[in-house]
């Protein structure tokens, strides 16, 4: 058979599908996993497109590539790929990577607790995995420091008017808006289309009006939106719907005012929300924060330490959640395939 690429992967989900590539990609050069990520972005972005676009992916899809670690303390490295970017860090993807590493035997599982260290593009991530009968029942990791970049900022959003937002870093820069500003809008699956419309408009306005900078990752800006609100569920403290971009937004083209909702409670989004709440004096260090996604599932975060980053007050979060393996896949690219980078259409893609 005339295949020019053959990629082995394990599919998982924590609500949203998160693919983990385990084989078929040649060694990637780089002194750190961050360097490897930048090399991949510049030299083989076809891999990301092939895995996440149709016919092998769809808008609400993430992918991770396992790579050898470069740090002597790390057990494995991974590069995170999403529809429009290579994130420095992702909570849900980290949970899925740990699940695949241990449940498939790539790394040895120790019951009842396996401790390991991963190397993400953002740096070292310390992990505790609760394990029973060969299954990973919970993953808890210590994230990179999180901080609030803007609090209660008022932005002018075309087609919506003035909107009050916060901006927080939790491994990505999130613009966060209280959903109660939008009459009739609820964080429920049936309101998904309006959630993505409102969120995409807010994201673009924030990009244009609220400058952000991370001292360690120059050029990384606001890329993702979180609508936030209270929950009536006693299992959770707060509810969210995070919208990821699936393409560029054009203010003059309503077809681009959309995106894909994160089907899980969003790990780095939870960390960004906790940093914002802490900066407002509403979440102290040492208190659990149960964050519920649009499907009702919950990640539990906790701020464990105060620190500084670039002279700015920051907090160190931990996050706990779970992922499930949903498939073992072998993806191929035929030499005659006329669409070697996959494709998107305006019916479900921005």
N, C-alpha and C positions, 0 to 999 in steps of 0.2 A: 504494500500500500504506500502511496506516494504522499507522505505527510512531512511537512517541513518543521512543524512543532508538535511535540507530544508532552503534555503537562499533567502531572498527577496531583490531585488535590483531594482534600477532605472538606465537605460542606458541613457547616454548623449553623445554628441559629440561636439567638437569644431574643426571639421575636424577629428581628431583622436578620437576613441571611448574611453570614460572614464566612467566606471561603478561605481555606488555608492551603497554599501551594506547598507540597512536600517534595516534589521532584520534577525534573525536566528542564530546569533553568540552569545554564552554565554559571560557573563561579563569577561573581561580580566584584570588580576591584574596589578598593577603598580601605583607608586606615581605620575607619569607624563605620558603624551601621548608618550613621547620618551621611557619610561620604558615599556609601554604597547606594543609598536612596537617591542622592543627587546624580550619581552616575546612571542609575536605571532611568531616572526621569529624562536625562539628556540623551541617552543612547539606545534605550529599548522601551520607550513608552508604549510600544505596540502591545507589550505584555498586559499592561493595565487595561488598555482598551479592549483587547481580546477577551479578557476575563470578565469585564464588567458591562460591556455593551451587548446588545443582542448579536447573535442568537444564544450566547453562553451566559449572559447576565441580563439584568433589567435595572430600572432606575434605583430601587432601594436595595442595593447590593454593595457589599464591601469585600475586599480581598486582602490577603496577607501572604507575603513570601517569606518562608523560613530561609535564613542565611546563617552561615557560621558566625559566631560572635567574634568580635575583635578585642573585647575587654577580658582580661584574665579571670575576672570574677563571674562572668556571664556563662550560663549553660547553653543558651541559644539566642540567636538574633532574629529579628523580623522587621520587614518593611511593610507599612500599611498603605494600601491603595484605595482611593475612593473615586467617585465619578469625575470630579474636577480638580483633585489635588492629591498630594502625598502628605497626609497629616504627620506631625511630629509624634503624636501620641493618640491613642484611642482606647478607651476603657473596655467597651464591648469586644473589640477585636483582640485585646490582650486576654480577656477571659476565654475567648474561643481558641486562641493560640495555645494557652496553657492546657485546655481541655484536650486538644488534638495531640499535643506533645506527650501527655501522660496516658490518655486512653488508648492510643495506638502503639505505645511502647517506644516511641522515639527517644524519650527520656524515661528513666525508671520511676515507677510509682511506688511510694512508700505509704502504707496505711498505718494510722488514720490521717497523718499529715505529711505532705510533701512540701519541702521548701526549696525554692529555686530562684535564680536571678536571670532575668531576660535583658537583652540589650535592644531597646527601641531606638529609633532615630533621635528621640529626646534624651537618651541616656539609659542608665541602669534602672530597672524596675524590679523591686524585691517582691516576691510572691509567696503566699501560703495557700496551698490547695488542700482542702478537706477531701479525703478519699475513702470510699467504702465499696467493697466487692468489685474492684476494678473500675469504678466510676468516680469521676470528679463531681462531688456534690456541692462544692462552693469554692470560688476563687476570691481571695482577698489580696490586693496589691497596694503598695505604697507608691503613690503617683508623684510626678514632678511638682514642685511648688506652684500653687495657684494664687492668683491675685485679681483684684478689681481694677480695671483700667478706667472706667467711667461709671459714675453713680448718678441716677436720676437725671440723665441728660435728656433734653427735649430736642428731637429732630423733626424736621419737616419732611413728611413722606408723601410724595405725589400720589394722588388718588385715595389717600387715607387721612391726611391732615397732620397735625402735630401729635407725636407719639413719645411717651416717656420711656426711656430704656436704660438698662445697665449694660456694661460690657465687662466680661470676665474671661480670664485665661485659666483653663484647666487642662491644657495640652493642645488646645485650639482656642482661638478667640471667638467667643459667642456674644452676639447681641441678644439681650434677654428683655422681653416685654411681658408685662402682666396682661393676660388675655382679657381681663375684665374691662380693659379700655375699649373693647370692640363688642358692641351690643349684639347679643344673640349668639356670639361665637363660643363654643364649648370645646374642650379638649377631648373629643370623642371621635371614634373612627368615621362616623357618618358625616362629620364636618371636615373631613380630610382635605377636600378640594379648596375650601375657603382658608383653612389653616395654611396651606402651601402658598396661596395667593398673597395673603397678608404677610406671611413670613418672608417671602422673597422680596417684596417691596421694602420691608423694614431693613433687610440685610443690605440691599443696594444703597439705600439712603444712609445707613450707618457707615458703609464703606466710604461714601463720598463726604460725610460730615464729621466723623469721629476718628481722628488719627489714633493709631495704636502702634506700639513697638515693644518687642521683647528683646532684652539685652543679649540673649544667647542665640536668637534665631532672626537675624536681620531679614526684612522683607516679608515676614509672615504677618498677614493682616486678618481682618474679620472675614470669615468665610461661611459662617453658619448661624442660624437663628434658633432661638428657643422661646416659645410661648409658654408662659408659666402661670399657674393658678392653684387655688386650694383644691383639696380633695375631700370627699365625704367618706372615703374608705379608711377604716380604723387601722389598716395595715400600713398606711403611708402617711407622711407629713405634708407632702406637696406633690403636684402633678405637673407634667410637662409634655410638650410635643416639640421635638427638634426637627427642623426642615433642612435637609442637605440640598445644595444646588445640583442640578443635572445639566447645566449649560449656562451661558451668559444671559443676563437680563437686559432687555431693550425697553426703555420707558415707553416707547411708541408702539410696542408690539405686545398686546395682552397675552398672546400665546406663550410668551416667555416668563410670565409672572407665575411661576410654579416651581416645583421641586419634588423631592421625595422625603416623606416623613420617616424618621428613625423609628423602627418598630420596637426597639428596646428602650429602657429608661435613660440610656445615653450616659456612659461613664465619665468622659471628660466634661460633658455638659453638666453632670451632677457636681463635679469638682468645681467648675466655674460658678455654678449657682451657690455652692457653699462658701466660696471666697467672697462673693457679693454679699451674702447674708451676714457673714462675719464682719465685713467692712462696715455694715450698717448696724452692727451691734445686736443682731438677731439670732446668731448661731455661735455659741462659744466653743472653744477647743474642748474636745472630749465628749461631745454629745452626738449620738447617732442622728443621721438625717436620712429618712426613708423616702426615696424619690421614685415616683410612679410614672411609668411610660403610658403611652396612649392605649396600649392593649391591657393595661392593668397590672403588668409585672413590675417588680420593685427591685432597684439596686439600693444598697445601704452604704452610705458614706459616713465618714467621721474625720474631723480635723484633729490631727494628733500633735501638731507642733506649729509654733509661729516662727517665722524666719524673715529674711529680706532677700529681695532679688532686684538687682540694679538700683539699690537705694530705696526701693519701694517695699512697704509692708506686704508680706505674703504669708500663706499658710500651707502646711503640708497635709494633703488629704490621703486617706485610704478609701478604697472602694471594694465592696463585696457584691458578687452576683454569680450567675450560673449560665452555662451554654450547653447545648445538646448537639451531638453529631447527627446529621440528617442524610448523609450520603458519602460514598466513596466514588470518585470520578476520575476518568481519564479523558482529557480534552485534547483534540487534535486540530491542526490547521492543514487542510489539503493544499497541495502545491497549486491546484487550479482554482482555489476559492477566489472569486472576484472581489470579496470583501474581507481582506486579511486583517483589518483592524476592527471588525464588527461594524455595527451601524446603529443609528438612532433615528427615530421618526417623531414628527411633531404631535402625534396623537397622545403619547404618554411621556415624552421627553420635552424638556425646555428647548 
